[in-house]
């Protein structure tokens, strides 16, 4: 038996990166998965691969968020896991001295407001179905400062972290667990796009990771599957770091040390 047998999960941003890897892992663990994304081709391909369901959803739109969960319930008869993973990291989000207000607002809308909307609609439906697990993708940048700044991204992930902690406490006695999943730098299209034109910027960040490499989407998906499962039944309101040790590093080892 899989750890997620009988559970219904909705994963936003499920067409690529961490979301796609998580959809595959959740399905392998026995869950029925709804892949939500704006990318119809990519999302449909993932849903078909795992015998799930694709829902096109703009997670910044309250009506589409509500419909996303209702379609999951209609398709699979319930709702147990909300993995609120959609996010962006555009190149025009940089230093506070250069990031304009439109870029700031766009990132906040996708990365933070969407999590608010997904939690608002998702938790209401989880309560109707006896409880469940909410996993919100934050980031290691929510607990660290960086001189190579993406100011709106960092602020949005700090907001996700605080929101998750608050909800985890608020709903702890009502059967809903809420945790913030905080990946380190992960080898996803977002990171590849960010560093493609500036290998030096990538190298500057990589040196701070004790393991000496970026993470893989499947490694974060494994953590998400744990948080979604009953194995994590006493875990809520946590900052769940999956970052290769970057949050704890003062200096990192040389090879062979």
N, C-alpha and C positions, 0 to 999 in steps of 0.2 A: 504494500500500500504506500502511496505517496503522502507526504505531509499535508498536501492541500486537497486531498480527495474530498469531493463533495462541495468544495468552496467555489464561489463565483467571484471573479476579480475583474475590476476595470482598471486598465493601465493607460494613462494619458501619455502622449508622446511615445506611443508604442510602435511607431513605424521604423524607428532606427535607434542606434546607440544602446543606452542602458534600457530603454523601454522595450526594444525588440528582444534583447537578451533576456529580459525579465519575463516577457510574454512566453518565450520558449521554455524558460526554467519553470515558471508557474504551471504551464501545461504539462511538462514532464513530471511535475510533482502531483498531478491529478486535478488541477483546477480547470474550470471552464472560464475562458478569458475573453473579455471584450477589449479589443485594441482600438483606442481612440486617438485620432490624429487628424490633421488637415491634409496630410499626404495620402490621397486615396490609393494610388498605385502601391506604394510601400506598405501601407496599413493593410490593404486587402491581401497582399502577398503573405504577410506575417500571419494574418488571421486564417487564411486558407491552409498554410503550412501546419498550424497547430489545431485545426478543426475548431477554431473560435469564431468570433463575430467581429467585423469591423464596423465602427461607427465614426462617421466624419463629424468632428466637433471642434468648434472654436471655443476653447476653454475660457476665453475672456467674456463670453456671452452667457448670461445666467440661464436663458431659455434653452440654449443648446446643451449646457451642462446638465440641467434637469432632465432633458430628453435623453441624454447619453445614459444616465443611470436607469431611467425608466425602460429604455430599450434592453439594457442588460437584464433587468428583472423580468421583463416580458419574455426574453429569449431563453433564460436559464432558470427562472423561478425563484430568484433570490439575489441577495447581495451580501458578500462577506468581507471583501477586501477592496479598498480604494487606494490605488497607488498613484498619487498625484505627482507626476514626473515631468510633465511638459515644461520646457523652458528654452530661452534663447540667450545667446552671448554674442551680440553683434559687434563688428569692428569699430563702430563709432561710439561705443561705450568704453571710454578710456579714463584719463585723469579728470578730476573734477574741474580742472582749468580749461579743458577742451571739450567735455561732453555737454551737448546742448540739451535744452529742456525737453525737446521732442524725443530724443534718444533716451533720456532718463525715464520719461513716462512710458515709453513703449516697453522697456525692459521691466519696469515695475508692474505694468499691466499683465504681461505674459507670465512673469516669474512669481509674483506675489499675489496680485488680485485673483488670478486664476486659481491659486491654491485656496484662498478664502472662499471662492465660489464653489469649488469642488468639495471642500470640507462642509460648507453650509448645506449643500444639497445631499452630499454623500452621507454625512453623519445622521441627518434626519431619516434617511432610508435605512441605514444600518440599525438604528434604534427600532424601527418598525419590524426588522427581521431578526431581532434578538441580539444585536451587537456585532462586533467584528473588528477589523484592523484597518487603520489609516496609516499610510506611509507617505510622507511628504519629502520630496527630494530637495534638500538644502545643499550645503557644500562645506568643505573644510574652510573656505574663505569666510564663513560665518563666525569662525572662532579665531581667526588669525588676521593680521594686517599684512598688506603687500605693497611694496614700492612700485611694482608693475601693476598699476591699478586698473580695474574695470569697476568704476565706482557704483554705478547703478546695479550691476550684477551682484556685487558684494553686499550692498545695502538690502537688495531684495532677498538674498539668501539669509541674511540676518533676521529679516522679518519672518521668513518661513520658519526659522528655528524658534523664535519667540512665540509665534502663533501655535506651532506644534506642541510646545511645552505647555502652554496655557490650556489647549484643548485636551491634552493628555491628562492633565490634572482635573479639569472640569468634568470629564465623562468617565473617569476611572471606575466609579461605582455603578455605572450604567452599562457596562459590558463593551465599551468601545475603547480600544487602545489607539493612541496616536503617537507616532514617533517620527523624528526627523532623521532621515538617512543622509549622511554627509560624506559624499565621495571626495577623494582627492582628485588630482589630475587623472583623467581617464581617457584612454585611446578611443575617442568617439569622433564622429564627423564635426561636432562643435569644436573640439580641441584641435583637430587636424586643420580645420579652416582658420582658426585663430592663429596658428603658428606656421602655416604653410609659407607665408611670405616673410617670415622672420624667425629663422632657425635659432638665432642667437637668443631670442626671447624665450623660446622653449628650453634651450640649454640652461638659461639662467634660473628657470623654475625647477628643472629636473634635478639640479645639484642639491636641492633642499629635501629631496625625498630619500629617506634612509635606505629604502630598498633599491634605489638607483634606477628605477623605471617607472613609467606611467602604469596605472592600473588598466585592467581589461574590463569591458562591459559585463562579461560573465561573472567576474568576481563581485561586482556590485549587485548583480542579479541574485547571486547566492545569498547575500545578506538580506536583500528584500524578501526573498522566499522564506527565510528564517523569521523575519519580523511579521510576515503574513500568517505564519503557521501557529498552531497551538503550542509549539515548543517555546514560543516567546510570550506565553500567557501571563507572566508576571513582569513584563517589560512595557512600560509606557512613559511618555513625557521625556524620552531620552534623546541625547545627541549621539547618534549611532555613527561613529566615524569609521570609514573604510578608506583609509588614505595612505597606506604604506608607512605609517608612522610620522608623517610630516608635521602633524600638530604637536608632537612631543620633542622635535629635534632642535637642539641648540647648534651642534655641528653634526655632520653626517660622516660615516666612515669612508675611508679610502678602500679601494678594492684590496681584499686580502687581510684587512684588519680584523 
